[in-house]
Amino acid sequence: MRTDETPEVTIVIPAYNAGRTISAALQSVFAQTYRHYEVIVVDDGSTDGTAAELAGLQRGMPGLRVTRIQHYKSLYERQQRY
């Protein structure tokens, strides 16, 4: 059952070492007139301060969800984990 709080669209943004660009990307999304969405940023183990940038952005962007995963250099390396 859909409620007014249930987003109709989920926007997933992958980020790896995107500290310099993630703010502009998110500002573009949040500037849209359509409002029935949620935004999830998946930080792929960034080492450049992306996590800190996202933490600061979360305070001013309600509805922004951030998840962080471990970065793997190759698909093979990722598959060996499971």
C-alpha positions, 0 to 999 in steps of 0.5 A: 500500500502506498502512502504519501511518504513512500517514494515512487522513485529510488535514485542510487548514486554509486560513488568511489573517490567522488569527494570533489563531485558528489556535492554537485551531483546531489544538489542537482538531484535535490533541485528537481521539482519532482519530489516523490523520490529517495536518494541512496549513495553507495560509497564504494570504500572511498579513500579521498574524503567522500565519506566526510563530504557525504556526512556533511551533506546529510545534515542539509539534505533530509531523505539522503541515505548513505551506505558504505561498502568495502572496495574491491579492485576486481570482480574476481576479488569481490567474488572470492569474498562469498 
